[in-house]
Amino acid sequence: MPMKKGARIAIESALSVQKGESVLIITDTGKEKIAEALFDGVAEVGAEPVVVKMLPRKRHGEEPPKAIANMMLDAHVIIGVTTFSFSHTQARRNASRAGARIATMPGITEDMMSDGAMLADYREIERTMRRLYRKLRGAKRIEVYSDEGTDLTMRTARRDWITDDTGMCHKKGSFTNLPAGELFIAPVEGSAEGKIVVDGSFYEVLKDAATIHIKEGIATRITGAKSAVAEMNKGGRDGRLLCEFGMGLNPRARLIGNFLEDLKVLGTAHISFGDNSTFGGRIKCGVHVDAIMRKPRVIIDNRLVLEDGELKI
């Protein structure tokens, strides 16, 4: 079965599902085959799988139905196989606080389950992320540049890097995306200034670069990427607030127009807009949109961190 290896990595390596544990698999229409592969894998290790299907949410960050949110509070392990992400929802955060180990897989496809980032060595990604975290902890300023014209600065004082996305989700209350491999932070709201030229993906793989002008943390003018702009506008003014900076660390990830994998591509960096209330920020709007740059130059506290697609520290 093509998806069996990816399912095994998720269940045994990433989540370390144990015999007798309750595993809630949340899915929606169109993702049933992937949910079934995970159901079978959970059953093979002797755990208790339950699949619950909901209607697809309308956007990333929209809360699941209350009945499912309540079920999440009682599970040992939760796997989200959904069209849109519930990573940045209160339901996910409450389930994490209740002790569930959670892996969300928004937009996951059958191809992604059998190839690319899903088949990476997550222990190696975890080692890379921990090393970077030790060097970047306490950073106060991030600068991002590119030959295409990106020139952006932002402050991160008193904000911490999020290292949950290693793909290793073994501790009570831990959380990750799968495929995994992203180190990110919520910059101080209103501190970002400058211009971003997005040449990777911005809600979809871009044929032509999009340009975003940032003033006092807000995207004041955007050219190109109409689909992304429409999504951001669903969050009103807060949907245009810069909420995240991150770097991809997964050497097997591909730029395919699916943010779940795109964000993890080694050598890329991304800027996000909208909700960051679940990872240390203050923006709460139910919208989260990512803009990915292929080979930016990243300087953090005057230290070169990323250039020409390679980590420098």
C-alpha positions as CSV (number, residue, x, y, z in Angstrom):
1,M,0.0,0.0,0.0
2,P,1.7,3.3,-1.1
3,M,0.6,5.2,2.0
4,K,1.6,2.6,4.5
5,K,5.1,3.8,5.0
6,G,4.0,7.4,5.6
7,A,1.3,6.2,8.0
8,R,3.8,4.1,9.9
9,I,6.2,7.0,10.3
10,A,3.4,9.2,11.6
11,I,2.1,6.6,14.1
12,E,5.2,4.9,15.3
13,S,8.1,7.4,14.8
14,A,6.4,10.8,15.1
15,L,3.7,10.1,17.6
16,S,5.0,6.9,19.3
17,V,1.5,5.5,19.6
18,Q,1.3,2.8,22.3
19,K,-0.9,-0.2,22.8
20,G,-4.2,0.7,24.5
21,E,-4.0,4.4,23.7
22,S,-7.1,6.2,22.3
23,V,-6.3,7.8,19.0
24,L,-8.7,10.3,17.5
25,I,-8.3,10.7,13.7
26,I,-10.2,13.9,12.5
27,T,-10.9,14.1,8.8
28,D,-13.2,15.6,6.3
29,T,-14.6,14.9,2.8
30,G,-11.9,13.9,0.4
31,K,-9.4,12.7,2.9
32,E,-11.0,9.4,3.8
33,K,-8.4,7.1,2.2
34,I,-5.6,8.7,4.2
35,A,-7.6,8.5,7.4
36,E,-8.2,4.8,6.7
37,A,-4.5,4.2,6.2
38,L,-3.9,5.8,9.6
39,F,-6.7,3.9,11.2
40,D,-5.2,0.6,10.0
41,G,-1.8,1.6,11.2
42,V,-3.1,2.6,14.7
43,A,-4.9,-0.7,14.9
44,E,-1.8,-2.7,14.0
45,V,0.1,-1.3,17.0
46,G,-2.7,-2.3,19.3
47,A,-4.1,1.2,20.0
48,E,-7.8,2.2,19.8
49,P,-8.5,4.3,16.7
50,V,-11.6,6.3,16.1
51,V,-12.2,8.2,12.9
52,V,-14.6,11.2,13.0
53,K,-15.5,13.1,9.8
54,M,-16.7,16.7,9.5
55,L,-17.5,19.0,6.7
56,P,-14.4,20.9,5.5
57,R,-13.8,24.2,7.2
58,K,-13.9,27.3,5.1
59,R,-10.4,28.5,5.9
60,H,-7.3,27.7,7.9
61,G,-7.7,28.5,11.6
62,E,-11.4,28.0,11.7
63,E,-12.6,26.1,14.8
64,P,-13.9,22.5,14.4
65,P,-17.4,21.7,15.5
66,K,-18.0,21.8,19.2
67,A,-18.7,18.1,19.4
68,I,-15.3,17.3,17.9
69,A,-13.6,19.9,20.1
70,N,-15.0,18.1,23.1
71,M,-13.8,14.7,21.8
72,M,-10.3,16.1,21.5
73,L,-10.2,16.7,25.2
74,D,-10.4,13.0,26.0
75,A,-7.9,11.5,23.5
76,H,-4.4,10.4,24.2
77,V,-3.4,11.1,20.5
78,I,-5.0,13.3,17.8
79,I,-4.2,13.2,14.1
80,G,-5.8,15.8,11.9
81,V,-6.2,14.8,8.3
82,T,-8.1,17.8,7.0
83,T,-8.4,20.2,4.1
84,F,-7.7,23.3,6.2
85,S,-5.6,23.6,9.3
86,F,-6.8,23.5,12.8
87,S,-3.3,24.0,14.2
88,H,-4.0,27.6,15.1
89,T,-7.4,27.0,16.9
90,Q,-8.5,27.2,20.5
91,A,-9.7,23.6,20.2
92,R,-6.2,22.4,19.4
93,R,-4.6,24.5,22.1
94,N,-7.1,23.3,24.7
95,A,-6.5,19.6,23.7
96,S,-2.8,20.2,24.0
97,R,-3.3,21.7,27.5
98,A,-5.3,18.6,28.4
99,G,-2.3,16.4,27.5
100,A,-3.0,15.1,24.0
101,R,-0.2,14.5,21.6
102,I,-1.3,16.1,18.4
103,A,-0.2,16.0,14.8
104,T,-2.1,18.0,12.2
105,M,-1.8,17.2,8.5
106,P,-3.8,20.0,6.8
107,G,-4.0,19.6,3.0
108,I,-2.2,16.3,3.1
109,T,-2.4,14.3,-0.1
110,E,-1.9,10.6,-1.0
111,D,1.2,11.6,-2.9
112,M,2.6,13.4,0.2
113,M,2.0,10.3,2.3
114,S,4.1,8.2,0.0
115,D,6.9,10.6,-1.0
116,G,8.7,13.8,-0.1
117,A,8.8,15.5,3.3
118,M,6.7,12.8,5.0
119,L,9.6,10.3,4.6
120,A,12.3,12.4,6.2
121,D,14.5,11.4,9.1
122,Y,12.7,13.3,11.8
123,R,15.3,12.6,14.4
124,E,17.9,14.4,12.3
125,I,15.5,17.3,11.8
126,E,15.0,17.5,15.6
127,R,18.8,17.6,16.1
128,T,19.2,20.5,13.6
129,M,16.3,22.4,15.2
130,R,17.6,22.0,18.7
131,R,21.1,23.3,17.6
132,L,19.5,26.3,15.9
133,Y,17.4,27.0,18.9
134,R,20.4,27.1,21.2
135,K,22.1,29.6,18.9
136,L,19.0,31.8,18.3
137,R,17.4,31.8,21.7
138,G,16.9,35.3,23.0
139,A,17.2,37.0,19.5
140,K,15.9,40.5,19.3
141,R,16.1,41.4,15.6
142,I,15.6,39.6,12.3
143,E,16.6,41.0,8.9
144,V,15.5,39.4,5.6
145,Y,16.9,40.3,2.2
146,S,16.8,38.8,-1.3
147,D,18.2,39.6,-4.7
148,E,14.6,40.0,-5.8
149,G,14.1,43.0,-3.6
150,T,13.1,41.8,-0.1
151,D,14.2,44.2,2.6
152,L,12.5,43.6,5.9
153,T,13.2,44.0,9.5
154,M,11.3,42.9,12.6
155,R,11.8,42.7,16.4
156,T,11.5,39.5,18.4
157,A,12.6,40.6,21.9
158,R,10.9,38.6,24.6
159,R,9.4,36.2,22.0
160,D,10.6,32.6,21.9
161,W,11.3,30.3,18.9
162,I,8.8,27.5,18.5
163,T,10.5,24.1,18.2
164,D,7.4,21.9,18.3
165,D,7.5,21.2,14.5
166,T,10.3,18.5,14.6
167,G,8.0,15.6,13.7
168,M,8.8,14.1,17.1
169,C,5.7,14.3,19.3
170,H,6.3,11.9,22.2
171,K,5.6,14.0,25.3
172,K,2.3,14.7,26.9
173,G,0.8,17.9,25.4
174,S,3.3,18.0,22.5
175,F,2.2,19.2,19.1
176,T,3.6,19.1,15.5
177,N,2.6,19.4,11.9
178,L,3.3,16.4,9.6
179,P,5.2,16.5,7.4
180,A,7.4,18.4,9.8
181,G,10.5,20.6,9.8
182,E,9.9,24.3,10.6
183,L,11.5,26.6,13.1
184,F,9.4,29.8,13.7
185,I,8.6,32.7,15.9
186,A,5.9,35.3,16.5
187,P,7.6,38.8,15.9
188,V,6.5,41.7,18.1
189,E,3.3,43.0,16.6
190,G,3.7,46.3,14.7
191,S,7.5,46.0,14.6
192,A,7.9,44.8,11.0
193,E,9.0,47.4,8.4
194,G,10.0,47.1,4.7
195,K,9.2,45.0,1.6
196,I,8.8,41.3,0.9
197,V,9.1,39.8,-2.6
198,V,7.5,36.4,-2.5
199,D,9.0,34.1,-5.2
200,G,7.9,30.7,-3.8
201,S,4.4,30.1,-2.8
202,F,1.7,32.4,-1.4
203,Y,-1.4,30.3,-0.9
204,E,-0.3,28.6,-4.2
205,V,2.9,28.2,-6.2
206,L,3.5,31.6,-7.8
207,K,4.2,31.9,-11.6
208,D,5.1,35.6,-11.0
209,A,6.5,37.1,-7.7
210,A,4.2,39.0,-5.4
211,T,5.3,42.1,-3.6
212,I,4.1,43.0,-0.1
213,H,4.8,46.4,1.5
214,I,4.8,46.4,5.3
215,K,4.4,49.5,7.5
216,E,4.1,49.2,11.3
217,G,3.5,45.4,10.9
218,I,0.6,45.7,8.5
219,A,0.6,44.7,4.8
220,T,-0.4,48.1,3.4
221,R,-0.1,47.2,-0.3
222,I,0.2,43.8,-2.1
223,T,0.7,43.3,-5.8
224,G,0.0,39.8,-7.2
225,A,-1.2,36.7,-5.4
226,K,-4.9,37.6,-5.6
227,S,-6.0,34.3,-3.9
228,A,-3.8,35.0,-0.9
229,V,-5.0,38.6,-0.6
230,A,-8.6,37.4,-0.6
231,E,-7.9,35.0,2.2
232,M,-6.1,37.6,4.3
233,N,-9.0,40.0,3.9
234,K,-11.3,37.5,5.5
235,G,-9.5,38.4,8.8
236,G,-10.1,42.1,8.3
237,R,-7.2,44.4,9.4
238,D,-5.8,41.7,11.7
239,G,-5.6,39.3,8.7
240,R,-3.0,41.7,7.2
241,L,-0.8,41.8,10.3
242,L,2.6,40.1,10.0
243,C,2.4,37.4,12.6
244,E,5.2,34.9,12.0
245,F,8.7,34.4,10.6
246,G,10.0,30.9,10.0
247,M,12.6,28.8,8.2
248,G,12.3,25.3,6.6
249,L,14.5,22.5,7.8
250,N,13.3,19.4,6.0
251,P,15.7,18.2,3.3
252,R,13.1,16.0,1.6
253,A,10.4,18.7,1.3
254,R,9.4,19.9,-2.1
255,L,7.8,23.2,-3.2
256,I,4.5,21.9,-4.5
257,G,1.9,24.6,-3.7
258,N,0.8,23.0,-0.5
259,F,1.8,25.0,2.5
260,L,2.0,21.9,4.7
261,E,5.1,20.8,2.7
262,D,6.2,24.2,1.3
263,L,6.9,25.7,4.7
264,K,9.3,22.9,5.5
265,V,11.6,23.1,2.4
266,L,15.2,23.4,3.5
267,G,16.7,26.8,2.6
268,T,13.4,28.7,2.4
269,A,12.0,31.2,4.8
270,H,8.5,32.4,5.2
271,I,6.5,35.3,6.5
272,S,2.9,34.8,7.7
273,F,-0.1,37.0,8.2
274,G,-3.0,36.8,10.6
275,D,-3.5,34.7,13.7
276,N,-0.6,33.9,16.0
277,S,-2.4,33.6,19.3
278,T,-1.6,29.9,19.7
279,F,2.2,30.3,19.5
280,G,3.1,33.3,21.6
281,G,1.5,36.2,19.7
282,R,-1.4,38.5,20.4
283,I,-3.3,38.4,17.1
284,K,-6.6,36.4,17.1
285,C,-8.5,36.5,13.9
286,G,-9.1,32.9,12.6
287,V,-7.0,33.5,9.5
288,H,-3.4,32.4,8.8
289,V,-1.7,32.9,5.4
290,D,1.9,32.0,4.6
291,A,4.2,33.6,2.0
292,I,7.4,31.6,1.2
293,M,10.7,32.9,-0.2
294,R,13.0,30.4,-2.0
295,K,16.5,31.6,-1.2
296,P,16.5,34.7,1.1
297,R,19.4,36.0,3.2
298,V,18.5,35.9,6.8
299,I,20.4,37.8,9.5
300,I,19.5,37.4,13.1
301,D,21.1,39.7,15.7
302,N,23.8,40.6,13.2
303,R,24.6,36.8,12.6
304,L,24.2,35.4,9.1
305,V,21.8,32.4,9.5
306,L,20.6,31.5,6.0
307,E,22.0,32.3,2.5
308,D,21.7,30.8,-1.0
309,G,19.5,28.0,0.4
310,E,22.0,26.9,3.0
311,L,22.1,27.2,6.8
312,K,25.2,29.1,7.9
313,I,25.2,28.3,11.6
